[in-house]
């Protein structure tokens, strides 16, 4: 293993410990503020010290137990429950000792058994919070719509109607003008004699859309789409603008432009 991998692994471990300790300290401060189980009888400093020791120390015990059980059980709520059950006796002993040192509480077995049932719910909640912090998030999959250029044969029949100069040019749009069509390309526009319906048939396999009763546009020529007051407009390559009618707007919406 190279030194770069060692550094990344060491950083990940240090970060995990830092997050765990910060989480345990935050819970300790919260418990000190709430002062449950009659801990409000302690002075403020003693109360916060009591809960910080119990929560951080108990949490570290739980983390150690979780590391041991990780070899036997996969992560999940069953392991959280098992960890809380296993960690409760030693954490109860820790709490009993802390109470004795800070408040003069008795060290006795009856006191241990009473504390046991108070410690277990807190241990369960603490390990559940930690499990939520470190839960494995689902992998995020991003998708992107990619407009692929059309196959050469998809426009071949239509292109043969153009002059030699524009036959190999980039097709931008086809605009109907009475009995003529104005074909817009990146090599300029050209008028041809053809019905719009026939042009649509020849371009049926090409990558483009009919967006108006008199307009067909190539998909890869669309730059922006605007919709205002019930009418749309396409900005196409070369500074060309094409209208979009309500009838044909759904094809653009399906393609992700709205």
VEXPAMAR-812595 format. One line per 3 residues: for each residue x, y, z of N, C-alpha, C. Coordinates in nm, 4 decimals, padded with zeros to 6 digits. Example, Ala and Ser with C-alpha at 12.3 -4.5 7.8 and 13.67 -1.06 7.14 Angstrom:
VEXPAMAR-812595
01.3190:-00.5690:00.7800:01.2300:-00.4500:00.7800:01.3200:-00.3300:00.7800  01.2850:-00.2250:00.7080:01.3670:-00.1060:00.7140:01.2900:00.0030:00.7870
//
This chain:
VEXPAMAR-812595
00.0852:-00.1194:00.0000:00.0000:00.0000:00.0000:00.0885:00.1241:00.0000  00.0610:00.2211:-00.0887:00.1476:00.3385:-00.0980:00.1128:00.4382:00.0111  00.2014:00.5391:00.0249:00.1853:00.6366:00.1327:00.0595:00.7201:00.1146
00.0212:00.7466:-00.0135:-00.1009:00.8235:-00.0383:-00.2235:00.7527:00.0143  -00.2295:00.6197:-00.0063:-00.3420:00.5417:00.0449:-00.3428:00.5422:00.1961  -00.2227:00.5312:00.2587:-00.2130:00.5349:00.4052:-00.2643:00.6674:00.4600
-00.2273:00.7770:00.3930:-00.2707:00.9087:00.4401:-00.4221:00.9231:00.4311  -00.4795:00.8749:00.3183:-00.6248:00.8838:00.3036:-00.6955:00.7993:00.4082  -00.6407:00.6773:00.4341:-00.7012:00.5920:00.5350:-00.6913:00.6524:00.6738
-00.5744:00.7119:00.7057:-00.5569:00.7764:00.8355:-00.6481:00.8959:00.8525  -00.6669:00.9728:00.7456:-00.7558:01.0881:00.7512:-00.9002:01.0444:00.7728  -00.9411:00.9364:00.7076:-01.0781:00.8878:00.7223:-01.1036:00.8413:00.8655
-01.0061:00.7725:00.9253:-01.0207:00.7258:01.0638:-01.0286:00.8444:01.1596  -00.9388:00.9426:01.1391:-00.9378:01.0606:01.2262:-01.0693:01.1376:01.2141  -01.1196:01.1481:01.0922:-01.2463:01.2191:01.0714:-01.3607:01.1464:01.1400
-01.3605:01.0129:01.1324:-01.4686:00.9363:01.1956:-01.4658:00.9535:01.3471  -01.3445:00.9492:01.4058:-01.3338:00.9688:01.5498:-01.3779:01.1100:01.5891  -01.3406:01.2082:01.5087:-01.3787:01.3462:01.5393:-01.5302:01.3628:01.5369
-01.5953:01.3022:01.4372:-01.7418:01.3117:01.4283:-01.8070:01.2395:01.5459  -01.7565:01.1206:01.5787:-01.8143:01.0457:01.6911:-01.8021:01.1237:01.8214  -01.6836:01.1775:01.8475:-01.6633:01.2515:01.9727:-01.7475:01.3784:01.9770
-01.7597:01.4468:01.8642:-01.8427:01.5672:01.8601:-01.9888:01.5321:01.8857  -02.0347:01.4208:01.8283:-02.1729:01.3792:01.8490:-02.1973:01.3421:01.9952  -02.1054:01.2673:02.0554:-02.1212:01.2273:02.1955:-02.1180:01.3477:02.2886
-02.0285:01.4428:02.2596:-02.0200:01.5630:02.3427:-02.1480:01.6455:02.3304  -02.2035:01.6533:02.2099:-02.3275:01.7287:02.1900:-02.4423:01.6660:02.2685  -02.4494:01.5324:02.2661:-02.5546:01.4639:02.3423:-02.5334:01.4858:02.4917
-02.4065:01.4839:02.5366:-02.3775:01.5094:02.6775:-02.4216:01.6477:02.7218  -02.3967:01.7475:02.6376:-02.4403:01.8833:02.6697:-02.5930:01.8926:02.6731  -02.6586:01.8242:02.5799:-02.8046:01.8256:02.5777:-02.8617:01.7623:02.7037
-02.8055:01.6481:02.7440:-02.8539:01.5818:02.8653:-02.8268:01.6667:02.9888  -02.7129:01.7364:02.9903:-02.6843:01.8263:03.1013:-02.7846:01.9394:03.1088  -02.8282:01.9846:02.9935:-02.9285:02.0923:02.9902:-03.0653:02.0414:03.0345
-03.1037:01.9215:02.9868:-03.2345:01.8661:03.0216:-03.2391:01.8148:03.1649  -03.1258:01.7673:03.2136:-03.1131:01.7192:03.3524:-03.2176:01.6147:03.3895  -03.2244:01.5012:03.3181:-03.3209:01.3970:03.3539:-03.2735:01.3159:03.4741
-03.3621:01.2269:03.5235:-03.3303:01.1340:03.6327:-03.2800:01.2075:03.7571  -03.3449:01.3170:03.7878:-03.3162:01.3941:03.9097:-03.1758:01.4525:03.9124  -03.1094:01.4610:03.7972:-02.9747:01.5190:03.7963:-02.9779:01.6704:03.8133
-03.0972:01.7298:03.8121:-03.1057:01.8738:03.8333:-03.0677:01.9122:03.9759  -03.0607:01.8118:04.0651:-03.0217:01.8399:04.2032:-02.8737:01.8726:04.2137  -02.7964:01.8323:04.1139:-02.6531:01.8617:04.1143:-02.6293:02.0067:04.0754
-02.5203:02.0668:04.1243:-02.4837:02.2001:04.0753:-02.4621:02.1954:03.9243  -02.4761:02.3094:03.8579:-02.4679:02.3133:03.7115:-02.3388:02.2516:03.6597  -02.2263:02.2881:03.7209:-02.0974:02.2343:03.6745:-02.0937:02.0837:03.6941
-02.1357:02.0387:03.8115:-02.1359:01.8952:03.8392:-02.2308:01.8198:03.7474  -02.3463:01.8817:03.7174:-02.4446:01.8162:03.6307:-02.3888:01.7969:03.4902  -02.3317:01.9033:03.4346:-02.2765:01.8919:03.2990:-02.1575:01.7964:03.2958
-02.0744:01.8004:03.4013:-01.9598:01.7092:03.4075:-02.0068:01.5650:03.4147  -02.1114:01.5409:03.4934:-02.1676:01.4071:03.5078:-02.2142:01.3529:03.3725  -02.2909:01.4327:03.3005:-02.3452:01.3835:03.1733:-02.2406:01.3757:03.0633
-02.1436:01.4644:03.0654:-02.0366:01.4557:02.9649:-01.9559:01.3282:02.9835  -01.9232:01.2962:03.1091:-01.8466:01.1732:03.1343:-01.9286:01.0512:03.0961  -02.0553:01.0521:03.1367:-02.1402:00.9350:03.1107:-02.1665:00.9160:02.9610
-02.1957:01.0236:02.8907:-02.2296:01.0104:02.7495:-02.1063:00.9845:02.6635  -01.9987:01.0568:02.6873:-01.8768:01.0337:02.6081:-01.8158:00.8990:02.6443  -01.8026:00.8725:02.7753:-01.7457:00.7441:02.8167:-01.8330:00.6281:02.7754
-01.9647:00.6390:02.7995:-02.0562:00.5324:02.7595:-02.0595:00.5148:02.6083  -02.0550:00.6268:02.5372:-02.0536:00.6173:02.3910:-01.9297:00.5468:02.3395  -01.8141:00.5727:02.4010:-01.6908:00.5051:02.3588:-01.6991:00.3546:02.3866
-01.7637:00.3199:02.4966:-01.7855:00.1771:02.5234:-01.8737:00.1170:02.4139  -01.9801:00.1889:02.3779:-02.0684:00.1410:02.2717:-01.9964:00.1279:02.1381  -01.9091:00.2217:02.1076:-01.8335:00.2165:01.9822:-01.7415:00.0944:01.9811
-01.6789:00.0664:02.0969:-01.5919:-00.0515:02.1063:-01.6726:-00.1799:02.0881  -01.7903:-00.1865:02.1511:-01.8769:-00.3041:02.1352:-01.9217:-00.3185:01.9898  -01.9554:-00.2062:01.9271:-01.9995:-00.2094:01.7871:-01.8880:-00.2614:01.6969
-01.7643:-00.2212:01.7241:-01.6513:-00.2699:01.6441:-01.6345:-00.4207:01.6593  -01.6600:-00.4729:01.7813:-01.6487:-00.6180:01.8035:-01.7611:-00.6937:01.7328  -01.8820:-00.6380:01.7396:-01.9960:-00.7063:01.6789:-02.0006:-00.6902:01.5270
-01.9208:-00.5969:01.4746:-01.9203:-00.5751:01.3296:-01.8753:-00.7000:01.2548  -01.7927:-00.7824:01.3197:-01.7459:-00.9058:01.2557:-01.8537:-01.0142:01.2546  -01.9532:-00.9990:01.3405:-02.0558:-01.1022:01.3530:-02.1874:-01.0656:01.2873
-02.2153:-00.9364:01.2766:-02.3446:-00.8937:01.2226:-02.3260:-00.7747:01.1305  -02.4043:-00.7736:01.0250:-02.3999:-00.6608:00.9325:-02.4631:-00.5391:00.9977  -02.4266:-00.4221:00.9482:-02.4825:-00.3000:01.0046:-02.6335:-00.2965:00.9808
-02.7041:-00.2421:01.0757:-02.8495:-00.2365:01.0672:-02.9066:-00.2200:01.2062  -03.0397:-00.2124:01.2122:-03.1035:-00.1864:01.3404:-03.0934:-00.3042:01.4360  -03.0805:-00.4261:01.3849:-03.0598:-00.5394:01.4750:-02.9264:-00.5278:01.5467
-02.8239:-00.4820:01.4743:-02.6948:-00.4651:01.5393:-02.6984:-00.3503:01.6391  -02.7723:-00.2456:01.6077:-02.7877:-00.1351:01.7022:-02.8492:-00.1855:01.8318  -02.9542:-00.2688:01.8207:-03.0176:-00.3249:01.9398:-02.9208:-00.4139:02.0164
-02.8461:-00.4980:01.9450:-02.7502:-00.5880:02.0115:-02.6418:-00.5091:02.0820  -02.5904:-00.4054:02.0174:-02.4851:-00.3226:02.0788:-02.5371:-00.2570:02.2052  -02.6606:-00.2031:02.1980:-02.7154:-00.1363:02.3163:-02.7315:-00.2322:02.4338
-02.7685:-00.3569:02.4051:-02.7849:-00.4557:02.5129:-02.6511:-00.4951:02.5735  -02.5502:-00.5148:02.4878:-02.4187:-00.5578:02.5373:-02.3482:-00.4451:02.6129  -02.3634:-00.3222:02.5667:-02.2916:-00.2105:02.6289:-02.3562:-00.1643:02.7589
-02.4842:-00.1956:02.7813:-02.5554:-00.1411:02.8957:-02.4932:-00.1780:03.0309  -02.4549:-00.3046:03.0578:-02.3952:-00.3340:03.1898:-02.2675:-00.2551:03.2200  -02.1672:-00.2523:03.1282:-02.0478:-00.1726:03.1621:-02.0763:-00.0232:03.1709
-02.1678:00.0279:03.0888:-02.2012:00.1701:03.0971:-02.2730:00.1983:03.2285  -02.3569:00.1079:03.2728:-02.4246:00.1245:03.4020:-02.3229:00.1312:03.5155  -02.2223:00.0456:03.5081:-02.1162:00.0485:03.6096:-02.0440:00.1824:03.6076
-02.0175:00.2351:03.4850:-01.9531:00.3661:03.4733:-02.0396:00.4738:03.5376  -02.1690:00.4733:03.5108:-02.2595:00.5739:03.5661:-02.2640:00.5644:03.7178  -02.2655:00.4424:03.7689:-02.2690:00.4219:03.9148:-02.1456:00.4820:03.9807
-02.0293:00.4601:03.9194:-01.9044:00.5142:03.9740:-01.9038:00.6665:03.9650  -01.9495:00.7228:03.8523:-01.9524:00.8683:03.8366:-02.0460:00.9313:03.9398  -02.1612:00.8703:03.9612:-02.2537:00.9223:04.0614:-02.1926:00.9179:04.2007
-02.1176:00.8122:04.2285:-02.0533:00.7996:04.3602:-01.9477:00.9076:04.3796  -01.8697:00.9360:04.2733:-01.7614:01.0325:04.2858:-01.8117:01.1763:04.2875  -01.9157:01.2051:04.2111:-01.9626:01.3436:04.2013:-02.0725:01.3785:04.3002
-02.1544:01.2808:04.3361:-02.2684:01.3116:04.4234:-02.2718:01.2262:04.5491  -02.1718:01.1392:04.5663:-02.1688:01.0557:04.6857:-02.2702:00.9445:04.6850  -02.3173:00.9031:04.5660:-02.4139:00.7952:04.5568:-02.3529:00.6630:04.6027
-02.4365:00.5688:04.6511:-02.3858:00.4415:04.7013:-02.3437:00.3488:04.5882  -02.2413:00.2688:04.6146:-02.1993:00.1641:04.5214:-02.2611:00.0331:04.5694  -02.3743:-00.0026:04.5102:-02.4448:-00.1215:04.5560:-02.5096:-00.1927:04.4391
-02.5313:-00.3240:04.4555:-02.5979:-00.4012:04.3506:-02.7418:-00.3582:04.3284  -02.8187:-00.3294:04.4325:-02.9551:-00.2792:04.4070:-02.9555:-00.1524:04.3226  -02.8592:-00.0626:04.3530:-02.8490:00.0596:04.2736:-02.8107:00.0295:04.1297
-02.7252:-00.0715:04.1109:-02.6832:-00.1121:03.9756:-02.8036:-00.1601:03.8946  -02.8892:-00.2439:03.9545:-03.0040:-00.2980:03.8817:-03.1069:-00.1907:03.8492  -03.1226:-00.0946:03.9400:-03.2149:00.0161:03.9114:-03.1627:00.1002:03.7948
-03.0315:00.1289:03.7969:-02.9713:00.2089:03.6904:-02.9737:00.1368:03.5563  -02.9645:00.0051:03.5610:-02.9566:-00.0738:03.4377:-03.0733:-00.0406:03.3431  -03.1934:-00.0278:03.3991:-03.3119:-00.0031:03.3174:-03.3257:00.1431:03.2773
-03.2487:00.2288:03.3415:-03.2436:00.3685:03.2984:-03.1375:00.3888:03.1899  -03.0299:00.3128:03.2006:-02.9173:00.3291:03.1069:-02.9501:00.2684:02.9706  -03.0220:00.1551:02.9709:-03.0433:00.0867:02.8431:-03.1175:00.1727:02.7388
-03.2297:00.2404:02.7724:-03.2961:00.3238:02.6694:-03.2058:00.4344:02.6159  -03.1225:00.4923:02.7052:-03.0318:00.5980:02.6592:-02.9250:00.5396:02.5676  -02.8744:00.4215:02.6043:-02.7736:00.3566:02.5198:-02.8316:00.3231:02.3829
-02.9549:00.2742:02.3811:-03.0204:00.2417:02.2544:-03.0371:00.3673:02.1689  -03.0827:00.4761:02.2303:-03.1013:00.6010:02.1562:-02.9681:00.6547:02.1047  -02.8641:00.6454:02.1860:-02.7324:00.6959:02.1468:-02.6775:00.6193:02.0276
-02.6885:00.4873:02.0313:-02.6376:00.4067:01.9194:-02.7236:00.4228:01.7948  -02.8529:00.4492:01.8148:-02.9399:00.4740:01.6992:-02.9018:00.6043:01.6305  -02.8727:00.7079:01.7102:-02.8286:00.8349:01.6531:-02.6973:00.8168:01.5773
-02.6070:00.7418:01.6354:-02.4779:00.7177:01.5671:-02.4987:00.6409:01.4374  -02.5899:00.5435:01.4390:-02.6175:00.4677:01.3166:-02.6745:00.5580:01.2082  -02.7577:00.6537:01.2479:-02.8128:00.7476:01.1499:-02.7046:00.8385:01.0934
-02.6117:00.8794:01.1800:-02.5017:00.9651:01.1340:-02.4161:00.8933:01.0310  -02.3924:00.7642:01.0540:-02.3018:00.6894:00.9660:-02.3760:00.5970:00.8702  -02.5069:00.6189:00.8546:-02.5791:00.5304:00.7637:-02.5226:00.5443:00.6224
-02.5237:00.4343:00.5522:-02.4723:00.4333:00.4152:-02.5776:00.4912:00.3227  -02.5425:00.6003:00.2589:-02.6358:00.6644:00.1667:-02.6355:00.5926:00.0331  -02.7537:00.5888:-00.0281:-02.7644:00.5262:-00.1591:-02.6799:00.6014:-00.2614
-02.6204:00.5246:-00.3500:-02.5383:00.5864:-00.4528:-02.6241:00.6783:-00.5392  -02.5722:00.7949:-00.5653:-02.6459:00.8916:-00.6459:-02.6109:00.8705:-00.7928  -02.7128:00.8499:-00.8710:-02.6931:00.8273:-01.0132:-02.7486:00.9471:-01.0887
-02.6635:01.0119:-01.1622:-02.7064:01.1255:-01.2415:-02.7269:01.0822:-01.3857  -02.8328:01.1312:-01.4443:-02.8597:01.0999:-01.5839:-02.8551:01.2278:-01.6648  -02.8206:01.2149:-01.7851:-02.8121:01.3302:-01.8727:-02.8641:01.2921:-02.0099
-02.9455:01.3800:-02.0657:-02.9957:01.3557:-02.2001:-02.8918:01.4031:-02.3007  -02.8473:01.3111:-02.3820:-02.7463:01.3430:-02.4828:-02.8115:01.3377:-02.6203  -02.8004:01.4461:-02.6912:-02.8566:01.4505:-02.8259:-02.7526:01.3979:-02.9224
-02.7782:01.2802:-02.9753:-02.6835:01.2184:-03.0672:-02.7086:01.2675:-03.2088  -02.6018:01.2844:-03.2843:-02.6222:01.3269:-03.4233:-02.6951:01.2189:-03.5015  -02.7775:01.2568:-03.5974:-02.8531:01.1571:-03.6732:-02.7616:01.0734:-03.7610
-02.8067:00.9536:-03.7900:-02.7327:00.8692:-03.8832:-02.7389:00.9320:-04.0222  -02.6311:00.9213:-04.0994:-02.6292:00.9857:-04.2314:-02.7470:00.9462:-04.3185  -02.7876:00.8180:-04.3123:-02.8958:00.7734:-04.4006:-03.0316:00.8298:-04.3601
-03.0447:00.8801:-04.2347:-03.1729:00.9325:-04.1890:-03.2143:01.0570:-04.2673  -03.1172:01.1342:-04.3159:-03.1470:01.2562:-04.3904:-03.1053:01.2459:-04.5368  -03.0591:01.1292:-04.5777:-02.9994:01.1162:-04.7110:-03.0953:01.1539:-04.8230
-03.2183:01.1039:-04.8175:-03.3154:01.1308:-04.9248:-03.3446:01.2801:-04.9336  -03.3649:01.3414:-04.8182:-03.3955:01.4843:-04.8176:-03.2759:01.5672:-04.8647  -03.1579:01.5305:-04.8235:-03.0384:01.6073:-04.8582:-03.0107:01.6068:-05.0091
-03.0502:01.5024:-05.0756:-03.0264:01.4960:-05.2194:-03.1034:01.6034:-05.2958  -03.2010:01.6646:-05.2315:-03.2782:01.7708:-05.2941:-03.2052:01.9057:-05.2876  -03.1000:01.9136:-05.2061:-03.0282:02.0392:-05.1878:-02.9158:02.0525:-05.2897
-02.8690:02.1760:-05.3048:-02.7559:02.2003:-05.3936:-02.6302:02.1366:-05.3349  -02.5311:02.1181:-05.4191:-02.4074:02.0525:-05.3752:-02.3432:02.1256:-05.2587  -02.3550:02.2578:-05.2563:-02.2929:02.3366:-05.1503:-02.3536:02.3067:-05.0133
-02.4835:02.2816:-05.0113:-02.5523:02.2644:-04.8830:-02.5879:02.1191:-04.8518  -02.5578:02.0313:-04.9433:-02.5947:01.8902:-04.9244:-02.5230:01.8289:-04.8035  -02.4009:01.8712:-04.7799:-02.3238:01.8166:-04.6675:-02.3204:01.9101:-04.5473
-02.3945:02.0219:-04.5547:-02.3940:02.1191:-04.4454:-02.4798:02.0695:-04.3291  -02.4654:02.1357:-04.2172:-02.5453:02.1035:-04.0986:-02.6885:02.1516:-04.1196  -02.7827:02.0628:-04.1049:-02.9236:02.0968:-04.1208:-02.9748:02.1592:-03.9913
-03.0364:02.2775:-04.0024:-03.0847:02.3496:-03.8846:-03.2369:02.3449:-03.8752  -03.3052:02.3788:-03.9823:-03.4521:02.3826:-03.9787:-03.5081:02.3790:-04.1206  -03.6349:02.3437:-04.1287:-03.7082:02.3453:-04.2553:-03.8339:02.4274:-04.2322
-03.8538:02.5296:-04.3167:-03.9648:02.6229:-04.3003:-04.0525:02.6186:-04.4252  -04.1832:02.6011:-04.4043:-04.2766:02.5938:-04.5171:-04.3143:02.7327:-04.5663  -04.3071:02.7534:-04.7013:-04.3484:02.8780:-04.7660:-04.4363:02.8420:-04.8846
-04.5678:02.8395:-04.8628:-04.6619:02.8023:-04.9697:-04.6228:02.6672:-05.0298  -04.5875:02.6687:-05.1580:-04.5503:02.5424:-05.2233:-04.3992:02.5181:-05.2194  -04.3288:02.6000:-05.1452:-04.1836:02.5871:-05.1361:-04.1426:02.5590:-04.9911
-04.0229:02.5132:-04.9779:-03.9628:02.4957:-04.8460:-03.8340:02.5768:-04.8398  -03.8157:02.6447:-04.7302:-03.6899:02.7148:-04.7064:-03.6077:02.6297:-04.6114  -03.5004:02.5754:-04.6606:-03.4160:02.4856:-04.5821:-03.3010:02.5664:-04.5246
-03.2927:02.5719:-04.3935:-03.1881:02.6480:-04.3247:-03.0733:02.5536:-04.2875  -02.9521:02.5903:-04.3289:-02.8320:02.5127:-04.2953:-02.7249:02.6089:-04.2461  -02.6152:02.5537:-04.1943:-02.5071:02.6420:-04.1513:-02.4265:02.6960:-04.2695
-02.4677:02.6557:-04.3925:-02.4069:02.7115:-04.5138:-02.5041:02.8053:-04.5844  -02.6075:02.8480:-04.5131:-02.7050:02.9382:-04.5705:-02.8389:02.8697:-04.5949  -02.9376:02.9475:-04.6381:-03.0716:02.8956:-04.6645:-03.0911:02.8715:-04.8136
-03.1838:02.7822:-04.8435:-03.2091:02.7464:-04.9834:-03.3568:02.7123:-04.9997  -03.4161:02.7573:-05.1105:-03.5548:02.7252:-05.1411:-03.5614:02.6030:-05.2317  -03.6490:02.5089:-05.1949:-03.6693:02.3910:-05.2785:-03.8190:02.3716:-05.2990
-03.8538:02.3046:-05.4072:-03.9954:02.2768:-05.4350:-04.0321:02.1411:-05.3765  -04.1116:02.1422:-05.2720:-04.1520:02.0185:-05.2051:-04.2622:02.0514:-05.1055  -04.3592:01.9638:-05.0943:-04.4624:01.9830:-04.9931:-04.4038:01.9577:-04.8545
-04.4532:02.0333:-04.7569:-04.4023:02.0197:-04.6197:-04.4294:01.8796:-04.5654  -04.5463:01.8248:-04.5985:-04.5802:01.6898:-04.5516:-04.4825:01.5867:-04.6060  -04.4407:01.6038:-04.7330:-04.3440:01.5102:-04.7910:-04.2073:01.5250:-04.7250
-04.1710:01.6477:-04.6935:-04.0433:01.6705:-04.6248:-04.0438:01.6044:-04.4876  -04.1559:01.6161:-04.4171:-04.1654:01.5516:-04.2853:-04.1517:01.4004:-04.2977  -04.2075:01.3438:-04.4034:-04.1945:01.2000:-04.4248:-04.0509:01.1594:-04.4497
-03.9776:01.2398:-04.5283:-03.8385:01.2072:-04.5567:-03.7480:01.2292:-04.4358  -03.7918:01.3145:-04.3434:-03.7126:01.3423:-04.2224:-03.7660:01.2669:-04.1000  -03.8528:01.1712:-04.1233:-03.9163:01.0999:-04.0114:-03.8151:01.0306:-03.9220
-03.7048:00.9817:-03.9785:-03.6038:00.9105:-03.8988:-03.4924:01.0019:-03.8506  -03.4951:01.1267:-03.8936:-03.3920:01.2218:-03.8507:-03.4200:01.2672:-03.7075  -03.3168:01.3165:-03.6435:-03.3305:01.3595:-03.5044:-03.3764:01.5044:-03.5019
-03.5078:01.5230:-03.5011:-03.5649:01.6566:-03.4984:-03.7133:01.6512:-03.4701  -03.7764:01.7681:-03.4638:-03.9167:01.7734:-03.4275:-03.9923:01.8748:-03.5131  -04.1179:01.8451:-03.5365:-04.2074:01.9456:-03.5899:-04.2563:02.0284:-03.4719
-04.2349:02.1596:-03.4770:-04.2682:02.2453:-03.3634:-04.3780:02.3453:-03.3963  -04.4194:02.3462:-03.5234:-04.5208:02.4409:-03.5684:-04.5818:02.3832:-03.6962  -04.6953:02.4341:-03.7366:-04.7569:02.3808:-03.8586:-04.6692:02.4018:-03.9812
-04.5727:02.4940:-03.9721:-04.4862:02.5188:-04.0882:-04.3371:02.5128:-04.0552  -04.3012:02.4506:-03.9427:-04.1601:02.4442:-03.9038:-04.1218:02.3046:-03.8549  -04.0068:02.2600:-03.9010:-03.9382:02.1414:-03.8468:-03.7981:02.1869:-03.8091
-03.7482:02.1433:-03.6918:-03.6146:02.1852:-03.6477:-03.5311:02.0628:-03.6137  -03.4034:02.0716:-03.6390:-03.3102:01.9659:-03.6003:-03.2842:01.9755:-03.4504  -03.2844:01.8634:-03.3810:-03.2719:01.8638:-03.2346:-03.1406:01.9256:-03.1885
-03.0318:01.8946:-03.2591:-02.9026:01.9457:-03.2136:-02.8811:02.0917:-03.2498  -02.9786:02.1545:-03.3177:-02.9680:02.2967:-03.3505:-03.0382:02.3848:-03.2481  -03.1160:02.3253:-03.1581:-03.1902:02.4024:-03.0578:-03.0951:02.4495:-02.9486
-03.0954:02.5786:-02.9210:-03.0101:02.6351:-02.8166:-03.0893:02.6753:-02.6925  -03.1997:02.7425:-02.7101:-03.2859:02.7790:-02.5967:-03.4313:02.7729:-02.6399  -03.5194:02.7610:-02.5400:-03.6636:02.7593:-02.5635:-03.7283:02.8587:-02.4680
-03.8132:02.9440:-02.5205:-03.8874:03.0402:-02.4375:-04.0368:03.0233:-02.4622  -04.1142:03.0438:-02.3560:-04.2594:03.0315:-02.3686:-04.3224:03.1545:-02.3044  -04.3930:03.2336:-02.3862:-04.4534:03.3563:-02.3359:-04.5938:03.3731:-02.3926
-04.6884:03.4014:-02.3011:-04.8262:03.4338:-02.3393:-04.8852:03.3304:-02.4353  -04.8648:03.2054:-02.4032:-04.9251:03.0988:-02.4810:-04.8543:03.0640:-02.6095  -04.7391:03.1241:-02.6356:-04.6637:03.0938:-02.7569:-04.5175:03.0715:-02.7208
-04.4537:02.9813:-02.7919:-04.3144:02.9519:-02.7652:-04.2256:02.9950:-02.8805  -04.0972:03.0051:-02.8497:-04.0003:03.0416:-02.9523:-03.8703:02.9684:-02.9262  -03.8132:02.9146:-03.0304:-03.6857:02.8454:-03.0236:-03.5754:02.9357:-03.0757
-03.4647:02.9372:-03.0054:-03.3434:02.9992:-03.0582:-03.2584:02.8865:-03.1152  -03.2282:02.8977:-03.2434:-03.1548:02.7918:-03.3122:-03.0143:02.8373:-03.3454  -02.9319:02.7421:-03.3815:-02.7953:02.7725:-03.4218:-02.7968:02.8709:-03.5379
-02.6975:02.9602:-03.5397:-02.6902:03.0583:-03.6465:-02.7773:03.1788:-03.6252  -02.8362:03.1927:-03.5060:-02.9191:03.3093:-03.4776:-03.0600:03.2999:-03.5310  -03.1010:03.1845:-03.5767:-03.2349:03.1665:-03.6313:-03.3357:03.1473:-03.5182
-03.4581:03.1986:-03.5384:-03.5665:03.1812:-03.4413:-03.6814:03.1089:-03.5085  -03.7431:03.0162:-03.4351:-03.8552:02.9394:-03.4897:-03.9687:02.9404:-03.3889  -04.0933:02.9546:-03.4351:-04.2083:02.9548:-03.3435:-04.2413:02.8133:-03.2959
-04.3058:02.8087:-03.1789:-04.3538:02.6818:-03.1234:-04.5023:02.6983:-03.0927  -04.5840:02.6117:-03.1474:-04.7281:02.6196:-03.1216:-04.7659:02.5273:-03.0061  -04.8826:02.5522:-02.9472:-04.9307:02.4688:-02.8369:-04.9454:02.3227:-02.8801
-04.9822:02.3024:-03.0050:-05.0059:02.1663:-03.0542:-04.8802:02.0813:-03.0462  -04.7650:02.1425:-03.0763:-04.6416:02.0651:-03.0842:-04.5482:02.0879:-02.9653  -04.5917:02.1704:-02.8692:-04.5095:02.1943:-02.7500:-04.4804:02.0670:-02.6704
-04.5762:01.9696:-02.6628:-04.5476:01.8484:-02.5837:-04.4227:01.7717:-02.6272  -04.3876:01.7772:-02.7570:-04.2683:01.7024:-02.7992:-04.1431:01.7644:-02.7396  -04.1429:01.8962:-02.7245:-04.0296:01.9629:-02.6607:-04.0283:01.9380:-02.5109
-04.1472:01.9332:-02.4515:-04.1552:01.9036:-02.3082:-04.1039:01.7635:-02.2797  -04.1394:01.6688:-02.3654:-04.0926:01.5319:-02.3482:-03.9416:01.5230:-02.3648  -03.8861:01.6104:-02.4467:-03.7415:01.6106:-02.4680:-03.6670:01.6854:-02.3583
-03.7415:01.7440:-02.2637:-03.6774:01.8073:-02.1486:-03.6531:01.9568:-02.1603  -03.7142:02.0218:-02.2598:-03.6918:02.1645:-02.2783:-03.7851:02.2498:-02.1923  -03.8929:02.1908:-02.1388:-03.9836:02.2655:-02.0500:-03.9804:02.2002:-01.9130
//
